[in-house]
Amino acid sequence: MRKIVAMAVICLTAASGLTSAYAAQLADDEAGLRIRLKNELRRADKPSAGAGRDIYAWVQGGLLDFNSGYYSNIIGVEGGAYYVYKLGAKDRWSTRGYLADHDSFGLVSGAVKLKPTDNLHFKIGRFGTDNGYGSLPYRVPLIASGSTRTMPTLSEGVLSRYEPSNNIDLWAMYRTRVFLWPDAAVGVRNEGIYNPTTGHYDTKRARSFLAGSWHDNSSRYSLGGSWQDDVSSQYEAIVEKKILLENKDTIKVELLAFHALLDGISRSRSFHNNTQVYSGQVTYSMPKISFFGAAGMVTHAMNNIGSNVDTDIGYPNSLSIDRNKEDMFSLQAGVQYFFQPNLSVMVAPLITHGYEDPQRTIEINGQGILTGVFYNVTDGALAGMKMYVASDIAKEKRNGSTLGNELHYWDVKAGIQYDFMLK
């Protein structure tokens, strides 16, 4: 109870002195301070996780971001201080990356910004690369990594963006250290070769990225690649197209293709040395209701390489069952109904088919249904607050698996987010 009261006092004190802005983002060229309060709860039974099947975490995030704008229109700084406070966890249960094992934890970031010309920008230091958090303006292939936890993705190195025209962005990044949500127990870590014996990235190897994107008012076409000695070369293409119909309804088409090839030491440690992901989603939106369908295919599951290759990037979504196992196909259809523009419910059944092991001896057939309720406060003192509750139930048949012939899952996730801005 003391923890709850303490967090409530913090929230109310902050609210008394700051102004909220819905989905508030810091503009790169102006000074500002944003405080994001984010409370999240996760409780699940995930039998495919083995000993970590029982999941429970309740956390309060306090996430502060600062931006200076540009002095003399050339140089500036940005920084962040992020803390995830434990409100609830159980010693023998997994916290699934929400906490540092079972403890509160914090991270900081800081970078120098340079703008030699109006269309060329650099960041040097530690900076955000999380498009879901708002660190990047969109999903830049491979450079962007949207965290599904309270703590955002951070990168350490050099990031550049060049805009030769209003419709074209060219990106480059050289990264020596990184924080992804599976790194919660260790914090910001070295980029490098994953050692499955120690569970750490013991041998340093920097990672280089290049990406480009063309867009107009209704479309975006993006392509990116990354290269890392003794780890992998990776390539990703993303297409987004929105079609406005005569009756004002819209159709949005999203396509993704990904290819990874392991290199050197990492190649010798994984059963397969390459993988591909193909995925797409189509959404038909009307004023009160939206329908969507998504499909995804992952050719090979990567093993013994840590999180150096991420194949969980397709559009079908589930809180419980995997969509990126060996030779796995996933298919989802859903509907979202808006009672009001700021209040909606969503239902999305899902099926999967693939294999538990890289040798393809144990077949997986999965079924699940994902549901959610979403609400945004649009008026009054709490305008800008976003709330959601999502849950799913699922089952998989895995005949011959050591985990059991039939696995039953359930998962509940809830969150509240509120942004304060000072400019």
C-alpha positions as CSV (number, residue, x, y, z in Angstrom):
1,M,0.0,0.0,0.0
2,R,2.9,2.4,0.8
3,K,4.2,1.9,-2.7
4,I,0.9,2.8,-4.3
5,V,0.4,5.9,-2.1
6,A,4.0,7.0,-2.9
7,M,3.5,6.7,-6.6
8,A,0.1,8.5,-6.5
9,V,1.8,11.4,-4.6
10,I,4.5,11.7,-7.3
11,C,1.9,11.7,-10.1
12,L,-0.3,14.3,-8.4
13,T,2.6,16.6,-7.5
14,A,3.9,16.5,-11.1
15,A,0.5,17.2,-12.5
16,S,0.1,20.3,-10.4
17,G,3.1,22.0,-12.0
18,L,3.2,20.9,-15.6
19,T,1.1,20.9,-18.7
20,S,0.1,17.7,-20.4
21,A,0.2,17.2,-24.2
22,Y,-1.3,14.2,-25.9
23,A,1.4,11.9,-27.3
24,A,3.8,14.7,-26.6
25,Q,7.0,14.6,-28.6
26,L,10.0,16.9,-28.3
27,A,10.8,18.8,-31.5
28,D,14.4,18.5,-32.5
29,D,14.9,22.2,-33.1
30,E,13.4,23.6,-29.9
31,A,14.2,23.4,-26.3
32,G,11.9,21.3,-24.1
33,L,11.5,18.8,-21.2
34,R,9.1,15.9,-21.2
35,I,8.3,13.7,-18.2
36,R,6.4,10.5,-19.0
37,L,4.8,8.5,-16.3
38,K,4.0,5.0,-17.3
39,N,2.4,2.4,-15.1
40,E,2.3,-1.2,-16.4
41,L,1.1,-4.6,-15.2
42,R,1.7,-8.0,-16.7
43,R,0.5,-11.3,-15.5
44,A,0.7,-14.5,-17.6
45,D,1.1,-18.2,-17.8
46,K,3.4,-19.0,-20.7
47,P,4.2,-22.8,-20.6
48,S,6.5,-22.6,-23.6
49,A,8.9,-20.5,-21.4
50,G,9.6,-23.6,-19.3
51,A,10.7,-22.7,-15.8
52,G,9.8,-19.1,-16.5
53,R,6.2,-19.8,-17.4
54,D,4.7,-17.8,-14.5
55,I,5.1,-14.1,-15.3
56,Y,4.2,-11.2,-13.0
57,A,5.5,-7.7,-13.0
58,W,3.9,-4.4,-11.8
59,V,6.0,-1.3,-12.5
60,Q,6.0,2.4,-12.4
61,G,8.2,4.1,-15.0
62,G,9.4,7.7,-14.7
63,L,10.9,8.7,-18.0
64,L,12.5,12.1,-18.5
65,D,13.7,13.5,-21.8
66,F,15.5,16.8,-22.4
67,N,16.3,18.6,-25.6
68,S,18.1,21.9,-26.0
69,G,17.3,22.8,-29.6
70,Y,20.4,24.2,-31.5
71,Y,22.7,26.9,-30.3
72,S,23.7,29.2,-33.2
73,N,21.6,26.8,-35.3
74,I,24.6,24.3,-35.3
75,I,25.1,22.5,-32.0
76,G,22.8,21.2,-29.2
77,V,22.4,18.5,-26.6
78,E,19.8,16.0,-25.6
79,G,19.5,13.6,-22.7
80,G,17.3,11.3,-20.8
81,A,16.9,9.8,-17.3
82,Y,14.7,6.7,-17.1
83,Y,13.8,4.7,-14.0
84,V,11.5,1.7,-13.6
85,Y,10.3,1.2,-10.1
86,K,9.1,-2.2,-8.8
87,L,5.6,-2.2,-7.4
88,G,5.1,-5.9,-7.6
89,A,7.0,-9.1,-8.4
90,K,7.4,-12.7,-7.1
91,D,10.8,-14.2,-6.4
92,R,10.3,-17.5,-8.2
93,W,8.3,-16.0,-11.1
94,S,9.7,-14.3,-14.2
95,T,9.3,-10.5,-14.7
96,R,9.9,-10.9,-18.5
97,G,12.2,-8.0,-19.0
98,Y,10.1,-5.4,-17.1
99,L,12.6,-5.3,-14.2
100,A,16.3,-6.1,-13.7
101,D,15.4,-9.7,-12.8
102,H,13.3,-8.7,-9.8
103,D,14.7,-5.3,-9.0
104,S,14.0,-1.7,-9.9
105,F,16.6,-0.2,-12.4
106,G,17.5,3.0,-14.2
107,L,19.4,4.1,-17.3
108,V,20.6,7.5,-18.6
109,S,21.3,8.8,-22.0
110,G,23.1,11.9,-23.4
111,A,24.2,13.0,-26.8
112,V,25.7,16.0,-28.6
113,K,23.7,17.1,-31.7
114,L,25.3,18.7,-34.7
115,K,23.5,20.4,-37.6
116,P,26.1,21.5,-40.2
117,T,23.3,22.3,-42.6
118,D,19.5,22.4,-42.3
119,N,19.2,19.0,-44.0
120,L,22.0,17.1,-42.2
121,H,21.9,16.1,-38.6
122,F,24.3,14.1,-36.4
123,K,24.0,12.6,-32.9
124,I,27.1,11.5,-31.0
125,G,26.8,9.6,-27.7
126,R,23.9,7.6,-26.2
127,F,20.5,8.3,-27.7
128,G,17.1,6.7,-28.3
129,T,16.3,4.6,-31.3
130,D,12.8,3.5,-30.3
131,N,10.1,4.7,-32.8
132,G,7.3,3.5,-30.5
133,Y,8.6,5.7,-27.7
134,G,9.1,8.7,-30.1
135,S,12.9,8.6,-30.4
136,L,12.6,8.2,-34.2
137,P,9.9,9.7,-36.5
138,Y,8.9,6.3,-38.0
139,R,10.0,2.7,-38.3
140,V,13.5,3.1,-39.9
141,P,14.5,-0.4,-41.1
142,L,16.8,-2.1,-38.6
143,I,17.8,1.1,-36.9
144,A,14.4,1.4,-35.2
145,S,13.6,-1.1,-32.5
146,G,10.2,-0.6,-30.8
147,S,10.4,-1.8,-27.2
148,T,7.3,-3.5,-25.7
149,R,8.4,-2.8,-22.2
150,T,8.5,0.3,-20.0
151,M,12.2,1.2,-20.7
152,P,12.8,2.4,-24.3
153,T,15.5,1.1,-26.7
154,L,18.8,3.0,-26.5
155,S,21.9,3.0,-28.8
156,E,25.4,4.3,-28.2
157,G,27.5,5.5,-31.1
158,V,26.9,7.9,-34.0
159,L,23.6,8.5,-35.8
160,S,23.1,10.7,-38.9
161,R,20.1,11.7,-41.0
162,Y,20.4,13.4,-44.4
163,E,17.4,14.9,-46.3
164,P,18.4,15.6,-49.9
165,S,14.7,16.5,-50.6
166,N,11.4,16.9,-48.7
167,N,10.5,13.3,-49.7
168,I,13.8,11.4,-49.1
169,D,15.6,10.5,-45.8
170,L,19.0,8.8,-45.7
171,W,20.1,7.3,-42.4
172,A,23.4,5.9,-41.1
173,M,24.4,4.6,-37.7
174,Y,27.5,3.2,-36.2
175,R,26.7,1.5,-32.9
176,T,29.1,0.1,-30.2
177,R,26.6,-0.4,-27.3
178,V,22.9,-1.0,-27.1
179,F,20.0,-1.6,-24.7
180,L,17.1,-3.8,-25.8
181,W,14.3,-5.0,-23.5
182,P,15.9,-8.5,-23.0
183,D,19.0,-6.6,-21.5
184,A,17.0,-5.3,-18.5
185,A,19.1,-7.4,-16.1
186,V,22.5,-6.0,-17.4
187,G,21.6,-2.5,-18.7
188,V,23.4,-1.0,-21.7
189,R,25.7,-3.7,-23.1
190,N,28.4,-4.0,-25.8
191,E,27.4,-4.9,-29.3
192,G,29.1,-8.1,-30.1
193,I,29.1,-11.9,-30.3
194,Y,26.7,-13.7,-28.0
195,N,28.2,-16.5,-25.9
196,P,25.5,-19.1,-25.1
197,T,27.6,-20.5,-22.3
198,T,27.8,-17.3,-20.3
199,G,24.7,-15.6,-21.6
200,H,26.6,-12.5,-22.4
201,Y,28.0,-10.7,-25.4
202,D,31.6,-11.3,-24.5
203,T,33.4,-10.3,-27.7
204,K,32.9,-6.7,-28.9
205,R,31.8,-6.1,-32.5
206,A,30.4,-2.8,-33.6
207,R,27.4,-2.8,-35.9
208,S,27.0,-0.5,-38.9
209,F,23.6,0.5,-40.4
210,L,22.4,2.2,-43.6
211,A,18.8,3.0,-44.5
212,G,16.8,5.1,-46.9
213,S,13.2,6.1,-47.1
214,W,11.0,7.9,-49.7
215,H,7.5,9.2,-48.7
216,D,4.7,11.4,-49.8
217,N,1.4,12.2,-48.1
218,S,0.0,8.6,-48.5
219,S,3.0,6.3,-48.9
220,R,6.4,5.4,-47.4
221,Y,8.9,3.0,-49.0
222,S,11.9,2.2,-46.8
223,L,15.0,-0.1,-47.2
224,G,17.8,-0.7,-44.8
225,G,20.8,-2.9,-44.1
226,S,23.2,-3.7,-41.3
227,W,26.6,-5.4,-41.0
228,Q,28.4,-6.8,-38.0
229,D,31.6,-9.0,-38.3
230,D,31.3,-12.5,-36.8
231,V,27.6,-11.8,-36.2
232,S,25.4,-11.2,-39.3
233,S,24.4,-9.1,-42.3
234,Q,20.7,-8.1,-42.3
235,Y,18.4,-6.4,-44.8
236,E,14.8,-5.1,-44.3
237,A,12.3,-3.5,-46.6
238,I,9.0,-1.9,-45.4
239,V,6.2,-0.6,-47.6
240,E,3.3,1.5,-46.2
241,K,0.5,2.8,-48.4
242,K,-2.8,4.5,-47.5
243,I,-5.7,4.7,-49.9
244,L,-8.5,7.3,-49.4
245,L,-11.8,6.1,-50.8
246,E,-14.5,8.4,-52.2
247,N,-16.7,7.7,-49.2
248,K,-13.9,8.9,-46.9
249,D,-13.1,5.4,-45.7
250,T,-9.4,4.4,-45.9
251,I,-7.4,1.3,-46.7
252,K,-3.9,0.9,-45.3
253,V,-1.5,-1.7,-46.7
254,E,1.7,-2.6,-44.9
255,L,4.3,-5.0,-46.2
256,L,7.6,-6.2,-44.7
257,A,10.5,-8.4,-45.9
258,F,13.6,-9.3,-43.9
259,H,16.7,-11.4,-44.6
260,A,19.5,-12.2,-42.2
261,L,22.7,-14.2,-42.9
262,L,24.9,-15.2,-40.0
263,D,28.7,-14.6,-40.2
264,G,31.8,-16.1,-38.7
265,I,31.6,-17.3,-35.1
266,S,27.8,-16.8,-34.8
267,R,27.3,-18.8,-38.0
268,S,29.0,-21.8,-36.4
269,R,26.8,-21.7,-33.3
270,S,23.3,-21.7,-34.9
271,F,21.7,-24.7,-36.6
272,H,20.6,-22.5,-39.5
273,N,22.8,-19.8,-40.8
274,N,20.1,-17.7,-42.4
275,T,16.5,-16.7,-42.0
276,Q,13.7,-14.7,-43.7
277,V,10.6,-13.0,-42.5
278,Y,7.7,-12.0,-44.8
279,S,4.7,-10.3,-43.4
280,G,1.8,-8.0,-44.4
281,Q,-1.3,-6.3,-43.0
282,V,-4.3,-4.7,-44.6
283,T,-6.6,-2.4,-42.6
284,Y,-10.0,-1.1,-43.7
285,S,-11.0,1.9,-41.6
286,M,-14.5,3.5,-41.3
287,P,-15.5,6.2,-38.8
288,K,-16.8,3.7,-36.2
289,I,-15.2,0.4,-37.1
290,S,-12.0,-1.0,-38.6
291,F,-11.3,-4.4,-40.0
292,F,-7.8,-5.8,-40.4
293,G,-6.0,-9.0,-41.5
294,A,-2.4,-9.9,-41.1
295,A,-0.1,-12.8,-42.2
296,G,3.5,-13.7,-41.5
297,M,6.1,-16.3,-42.4
298,V,9.4,-17.0,-40.7
299,T,11.6,-19.5,-42.4
300,H,14.1,-20.4,-39.7
301,A,14.4,-19.8,-36.0
302,M,17.8,-18.6,-34.9
303,N,19.4,-20.2,-31.8
304,N,22.5,-19.5,-29.7
305,I,22.9,-15.9,-30.9
306,G,21.0,-13.9,-28.3
307,S,19.0,-11.0,-29.6
308,N,21.4,-10.2,-32.4
309,V,18.8,-11.2,-35.0
310,D,15.2,-10.3,-34.2
311,T,12.6,-12.3,-36.2
312,D,9.6,-11.3,-34.0
313,I,8.8,-8.3,-36.4
314,G,5.8,-9.5,-38.3
315,Y,2.3,-7.9,-38.1
316,P,0.3,-10.8,-36.5
317,N,0.3,-10.2,-32.8
318,S,-0.2,-12.2,-29.7
319,L,0.7,-11.7,-26.0
320,S,1.1,-15.5,-25.5
321,I,2.1,-17.7,-28.4
322,D,5.2,-17.3,-30.7
323,R,5.0,-16.3,-34.3
324,N,8.7,-16.7,-35.0
325,K,9.5,-20.4,-34.5
326,E,10.9,-22.7,-37.2
327,D,9.1,-22.6,-40.5
328,M,6.2,-20.8,-38.8
329,F,3.2,-19.3,-40.6
330,S,0.8,-17.0,-38.7
331,L,-2.6,-15.6,-39.7
332,Q,-4.8,-13.1,-37.9
333,A,-8.0,-11.3,-38.6
334,G,-9.5,-8.7,-36.3
335,V,-12.0,-5.9,-35.8
336,Q,-11.8,-2.7,-33.7
337,Y,-14.9,-0.8,-32.8
338,F,-14.9,2.8,-31.7
339,F,-17.7,3.7,-29.2
340,Q,-16.2,7.2,-29.3
341,P,-13.1,8.5,-31.1
342,N,-11.2,8.0,-27.9
343,L,-12.8,4.7,-26.7
344,S,-12.5,1.4,-28.6
345,V,-12.5,-2.4,-28.2
346,M,-10.6,-4.9,-30.3
347,V,-10.9,-8.6,-31.0
348,A,-8.4,-10.5,-33.1
349,P,-8.2,-14.3,-33.5
350,L,-4.9,-15.9,-34.5
351,I,-3.7,-19.2,-35.8
352,T,-0.1,-20.5,-36.2
353,H,1.7,-23.4,-37.7
354,G,5.4,-24.3,-37.4
355,Y,7.9,-26.4,-35.6
356,E,9.4,-26.3,-32.1
357,D,12.9,-27.4,-33.1
358,P,15.2,-26.5,-36.1
359,Q,15.2,-30.1,-37.3
360,R,11.4,-29.8,-37.7
361,T,10.5,-32.9,-35.8
362,I,7.9,-31.5,-33.3
363,E,5.0,-29.7,-35.0
364,I,3.2,-26.7,-33.5
365,N,-0.4,-25.8,-34.2
366,G,-1.6,-22.8,-32.3
367,Q,-4.8,-21.0,-31.8
368,G,-5.5,-17.9,-29.8
369,I,-7.7,-14.8,-29.5
370,L,-6.4,-11.3,-28.5
371,T,-8.7,-8.7,-27.1
372,G,-8.2,-5.1,-25.9
373,V,-9.8,-2.0,-24.6
374,F,-8.3,1.4,-25.3
375,Y,-9.2,4.8,-23.9
376,N,-7.6,8.3,-24.2
377,V,-8.6,11.2,-22.0
378,T,-9.3,14.2,-24.2
379,D,-10.7,16.8,-21.8
380,G,-10.0,18.2,-18.4
381,A,-6.9,18.2,-16.2
382,L,-5.9,14.7,-17.3
383,A,-6.3,15.3,-21.0
384,G,-3.6,13.2,-22.8
385,M,-3.7,10.3,-20.5
386,K,-3.8,6.9,-22.4
387,M,-5.0,3.7,-20.9
388,Y,-5.4,0.2,-22.2
389,V,-6.1,-3.4,-21.0
390,A,-5.2,-6.3,-23.3
391,S,-5.6,-10.0,-22.8
392,D,-5.5,-13.2,-24.7
393,I,-6.0,-16.9,-24.3
394,A,-4.4,-19.5,-26.5
395,K,-3.4,-23.1,-26.9
396,E,-0.8,-25.1,-28.8
397,K,-0.6,-28.7,-29.8
398,R,3.0,-30.0,-29.7
399,N,2.9,-33.7,-29.9
400,G,6.1,-35.2,-28.5
401,S,7.4,-32.0,-26.9
402,T,9.1,-32.2,-23.5
403,L,6.9,-29.2,-22.6
404,G,3.7,-31.3,-23.1
405,N,1.5,-32.4,-25.9
406,E,-1.0,-29.5,-25.4
407,L,-0.1,-26.2,-23.9
408,H,-2.6,-23.7,-22.6
409,Y,-1.8,-20.0,-22.3
410,W,-3.3,-16.9,-20.8
411,D,-2.0,-13.3,-20.6
412,V,-3.2,-10.0,-19.2
413,K,-1.4,-6.7,-19.8
414,A,-2.5,-3.2,-18.7
415,G,-1.0,0.3,-18.8
416,I,-1.6,3.9,-18.1
417,Q,0.6,6.7,-19.6
418,Y,0.7,10.4,-19.1
419,D,3.1,13.0,-20.5
420,F,4.0,16.4,-19.1
421,M,5.8,19.0,-21.3
422,L,7.8,22.1,-20.4
423,K,8.9,24.3,-23.3
